[in-house]
Amino acid sequence: MTSDNKPLAKDLSHLLSTEAKSRKESNLKAAFVYKADPSIAFLGGGLPLPSFFPFDNVTVDTPKPPFKNTIIADVNSLKEDELTKVHVPKDPSRAGKTDLPLAQTLQYGLSGGAQSLIDFIKEHTTMIHNIPYKNWDICATTGNTNAWDSVLRTFTNPGDSILCEEFSFSSAIECAHGQQIKVIPAKVDLEGLLPDALDEQLNNWVGAKPKLLYTIPTGQNPTGGNMPADRREAVYKVCQKHDILIIEDEPYYFLQMDEFKQDQAARNYEQLEDHDTFLKSLVASYLNFDTDGRVLRLDSYSKVLAPGTRFGWIVAQDTFIERFLRLHEVSIQFPCGFTQSILYGMLSRWGQTGYLDWLINLKKEYSIKRDGAMDAMEKYMPKEIAEWIAPTAGMFFWFQIDGSKHPEFASKFNSDPAKLELYLYEQGVKNKALLIPGQWFRSEDVTEPPQKPLPVTEAEKSLLFFRGTYAAVPTETVDDGVKRFAEVVKREFQL
C-alpha cells in the first residue's frame, strides 16, 4: 500500500496537555517564510549576517562505506579511497549538493531541523518502518532526553500519572518527577512488558487512567530486554483499548544482535549480512502496528554515531508534530547547526546504503562486545544463586541474585534484598568492580487513591538485581570487572 492510499491517523488531540493546547504559532517564526523571497526587503528578523560568522568551513574525515577494514579503525591509518571527506563551506555558492552550508545551519532556522537532513531521515524511516497511516511526520530534537521532556510537557499536566516498565531509565523517571508527574510501574519479565498484566492493571485502575506508556522496548535500559514483535502488537492493542499513547524510546534500536552462542567456534564475525537480511532481522517497531497514530517514536544518533551530536527526532502523527514545533520554537529553537552540517555532509555522501553498511558493522562490533560479557558471566558468576539472559540488543546485561541463599540474609539484612543489593554494590567497588544496583532503576510511585500493587511471587521477594554494560570499556575490562564482582558474590554467599 502506498502512502497516498493509507488512511489518516485518528484524532487524539484530546490527550494533549493544557500547556500544549494553549500554545499559539509564533508570529515571528511565521514571518520567516518571506525571507526566501529575494524581492522583499526583509527587515523583520534579528538575524546576524553570515559574513559576521567567524567560521569559514568545517572539515571532517570519516570512514567510507562499505568499510573495508572496520568501523573502529583509526581514520589516520586509512587510505584516501577508504575515507569520506566532509568539507562544508560557509558560503552557499561554494557548497555542493551534499552540503548544508554553514551560512544556513549557523543561522536562526526552522525548529523542525534543516530540511535536507530531515528528508534523509524521512527516507530512512520509510525504509525501516511500514507506518500504516499517511499523515506521519518528524521533527528534530537535541536527543531523546529533550524529546522525552517535550512529550511530557505536551501531553501531561502536573499531578498526572504515567506508566513505564517497573525497571526503567532513571533519568527519564526523574524528568517526569521534575514536572510533578507520578511514574507507575508496569509488570515486566526479561523480554519486556507483559500485555495481559498491563491490561489487568488498567482494567482495575482507580481514578483517571494514565495518558502515556513510556517504554524502551529494544535493548531496554537497564534490563537489556528485547520485546518480540508479537508482544509489542499485543501491548499496542491494550493501549488502543484504554486510549493510551505509547512513547517508544528507541536509542538502542540498531544495536540489535543475533542470539548468543556459547560455542565460540560457532561465531562468525567476518560474514556480514546483506542489507535485506539485516532489515528483515530487525524487530518490528510499535510504529508498524500503529493504525491510530498513538505511537510517538523517539529516535537519536546518540548510540549509533555519537552522544555529543545531540541530534534526534520524533516520529508521530502530524497533529502532534505541529505541537512539538510550537514548543521548540520557544525552548530549544533548533538543533546545533554544526551538528546538522556535519551529519548531513557525512550521511548524504554515504547515502542510505552506506548508512546501512555502518549499522551492519556496528551490529558486528556490539556482538563481539556482548559475547565477551556473556563469556565472562558464564565463566565467573555462580549459577547456584544467579540467573541472566544474554541480551539481543543494546548496551546492557542484567542479572538477578537470589538473596535468600545468603547465609545472613535474615539476620544481617532483615530479609531485605535492597539492603543486600547495596551492600554487594559497595563491596564490589572496594574490589574495583562497579555494577549498578537494580533498585536505582525502579519506578515506585503510587497514585492517590492507590492502585492495586503489582503481583509479586514469594520467590521474587528475595531477588536483587544488577546492571552491567559492555559498551563503555574494552572486552578485557568487562571480563576483569565481572570476575572481580563474582569474587565478591562468591565470598559473601560463602560459595
LINNOR-V888475 format. One record per run of one state. SS is the DSSP state (A for helix, B for strand, O for the rest). FROM is the first residue (numbers start at 1). TO is the last residue. Records with the same first field share a line. If there is no record, write none. Layout:
BEGIN
SS->FROM-TO / FROM-TO
END
This chain:
BEGIN
O->1-2 / 6-6 / 8-12 / 16-17 / 23-26 / 37-49 / 53-56 / 64-74 / 78-79 / 90-91 / 95-101 / 106-114 / 129-132 / 134-135 / 142-143 / 156-160 / 166-166 / 168-169 / 179-181 / 187-187 / 190-191 / 194-194 / 204-211 / 216-228 / 243-244 / 250-255 / 257-263 / 267-274 / 282-285 / 290-294 / 301-306 / 310-311 / 330-336 / 381-385 / 389-392 / 394-395 / 406-416 / 431-435 / 443-459 / 470-474 / 493-495
A->3-5 / 13-15 / 18-22 / 27-36 / 50-52 / 75-77 / 80-82 / 92-94 / 102-105 / 115-128 / 144-155 / 170-178 / 195-203 / 229-242 / 264-266 / 275-281 / 286-289 / 307-309 / 318-329 / 337-380 / 403-405 / 417-430 / 438-441 / 460-462 / 475-492
B->7-7 / 57-63 / 83-89 / 133-133 / 136-141 / 161-165 / 167-167 / 182-186 / 188-189 / 192-193 / 212-215 / 245-249 / 256-256 / 295-300 / 312-317 / 386-388 / 393-393 / 396-402 / 436-437 / 442-442 / 463-469
END
